[in-house]
């Protein structure tokens, strides 16, 4: 598979107001791409555009749970720069609570962002990519919890497993159209994710979350840009995610036992 060019190409990044999305936008910009940043906090998107200062960035306020807004995002990117070469479906949120204490509304809301938001993005971008001689690259940011479920993360895991399965199926379906689909499975990353996510019942002690080692978002962003150059079917990042993935492959019973003990001793609301 030939290495894809980044310079002068157009990349759309959702969830680009902070963390992985913002650092990915900056990494694509440094690589010479035209960058379209999408998210709900317009002032942060505009701040990124002000950083570039050369007209190679576009901010589009977008709620990825709204299919019409995602369609408009792709259309505006294509109108501004003439192509859509890379789509990074990064927008996401989370809920941490026991299954029986998680409302069905919360389940649906999380699915709308984490799963349907990526589906809407792919549905809007693929027709444009199909018309381009070089096709395009779609990178869906899942989570290691899209490979291994964990207690108190039933809703979040459901969305990320769904995204992983969707990506795997889509990858072969659009291969003949010169469109590469890649799924990234990160572990803990230095972002605002835990601040923005709903944490209920004391199941995720903020002190514990703060103490856990995390991959810098900028390091993951570099991996995503490299993935756009040379797309891989799947990437598991970093050591914590790789360890969890290996344990789940070779000793899932041990992982079940350890997680079950932890769940049994966790405080109840």
GILIN-V95576 format. One record per residue. N is the residue number from 1. RES is the residue in one letter. PSI is psi in whole degrees, 0 to 359 (none if undefined). D_CENTER is the distance of its C-alpha to the mean C-alpha in whole Angstrom. Layout:
n:res:psi:d_center
N:RES:PSI:D_CENTER
N:RES:PSI:D_CENTER
This chain:
n:res:psi:d_center
1:X:126:24
2:X:152:25
3:X:133:22
4:X:146:21
5:X:145:22
6:X:320:20
7:X:127:22
8:X:354:23
9:X:169:20
10:X:126:18
11:X:131:14
12:X:130:12
13:X:121:9
14:X:160:8
15:X:39:8
16:X:16:10
17:X:346:13
18:X:175:12
19:X:226:11
20:X:315:8
21:X:314:8
22:X:316:12
23:X:326:12
24:X:319:11
25:X:316:13
26:X:321:16
27:X:319:15
28:X:321:15
29:X:316:18
30:X:330:20
31:X:358:20
32:X:14:22
33:X:157:19
34:X:131:19
35:X:128:16
36:X:115:15
37:X:136:14
38:X:144:13
39:X:181:13
40:X:342:15
41:X:93:17
42:X:324:19
43:X:326:21
44:X:324:18
45:X:316:17
46:X:326:21
47:X:323:21
48:X:316:19
49:X:321:21
50:X:330:24
51:X:323:23
52:X:318:23
53:X:10:26
54:X:13:27
55:X:9:26
56:X:14:23
57:X:150:20
58:X:134:20
59:X:130:18
60:X:109:18
61:X:125:17
62:X:130:15
63:X:109:14
64:X:346:12
65:X:354:14
66:X:110:17
67:X:321:17
68:X:321:20
69:X:324:18
70:X:319:15
71:X:317:18
72:X:323:20
73:X:310:17
74:X:319:17
75:X:318:21
76:X:321:21
77:X:316:19
78:X:320:21
79:X:319:24
80:X:316:24
81:X:352:23
82:X:358:24
83:X:163:22
84:X:100:18
85:X:329:17
86:X:133:13
87:X:121:11
88:X:105:7
89:X:95:5
90:X:339:3
91:X:136:6
92:X:162:6
93:X:179:10
94:X:161:12
95:X:133:16
96:X:107:18
97:X:163:21
98:X:148:24
99:X:313:23
100:X:352:27
101:X:5:26
102:X:123:23
103:X:153:24
104:X:331:23
105:X:319:22
106:X:320:19
107:X:311:18
108:X:318:18
109:X:318:16
110:X:321:13
111:X:323:13
112:X:320:14
113:X:304:10
114:X:325:8
115:X:300:10
116:X:328:12
117:X:319:10
118:X:321:8
119:X:315:12
120:X:318:14
121:X:314:12
122:X:318:13
123:X:326:16
124:X:324:17
125:X:326:16
126:X:315:18
127:X:324:21
128:X:314:21
129:X:324:20
130:X:331:23
131:X:354:25
132:X:138:24
133:X:324:26
134:X:2:23
135:X:236:21
136:X:180:17
137:X:131:14
138:X:125:11
139:X:115:8
140:X:122:5
141:X:106:3
142:X:229:5
143:X:157:8
144:X:338:11
145:X:6:12
146:X:359:11
147:X:330:14
148:X:120:17
149:X:155:17
150:X:148:19
151:X:148:21
152:X:7:20
153:X:31:17
154:X:316:18
155:X:312:16
156:X:313:13
157:X:319:13
158:X:318:14
159:X:321:11
160:X:326:9
161:X:318:12
162:X:316:13
163:X:320:9
164:X:316:11
165:X:318:14
166:X:314:13
167:X:317:12
168:X:318:15
169:X:317:17
170:X:326:16
171:X:314:16
172:X:334:20
173:X:325:21
174:X:7:20
175:X:319:21
176:X:345:24
177:X:10:23
178:X:29:22
179:X:122:18
180:X:135:16
181:X:124:13
182:X:144:11
183:X:129:9
184:X:131:7
185:X:84:9
186:X:159:9
187:X:226:12
188:X:129:13
189:X:145:12
190:X:96:14
191:X:182:12
192:X:8:14
193:X:313:11
194:X:333:15
195:X:323:17
196:X:337:15
197:X:159:15
198:X:121:18
199:X:114:20
200:X:153:23
201:X:15:26
202:X:21:26
203:X:337:24
204:X:91:21
205:X:122:24
206:X:327:23
207:X:323:25
208:X:316:24
209:X:318:20
210:X:325:21
211:X:341:23
212:X:139:21
213:X:140:20
214:X:146:16
215:X:130:15
216:X:136:15
217:X:327:12
218:X:326:14
219:X:318:15
220:X:324:11
221:X:319:11
222:X:322:14
223:X:320:13
224:X:318:10
225:X:319:13
226:X:324:15
227:X:326:13
228:X:329:14
229:X:316:18
230:X:84:18
231:X:134:15
232:X:147:15
233:X:314:15
234:X:146:13
235:X:125:12
236:X:120:13
237:X:137:12
238:X:228:15
239:X:320:18
240:X:318:17
241:X:319:15
242:X:322:17
243:X:314:20
244:X:319:19
245:X:318:18
246:X:316:22
247:X:319:23
248:X:333:22
249:X:316:23
250:X:337:26
251:X:59:27
252:X:329:25
253:X:321:29
254:X:321:29
255:X:318:25
256:X:314:26
257:X:313:29
258:X:315:27
259:X:324:25
260:X:319:28
261:X:316:30
262:X:319:27
263:X:323:27
264:X:331:30
265:X:357:31
266:X:147:29
267:X:148:30
268:X:151:31
269:X:none:31
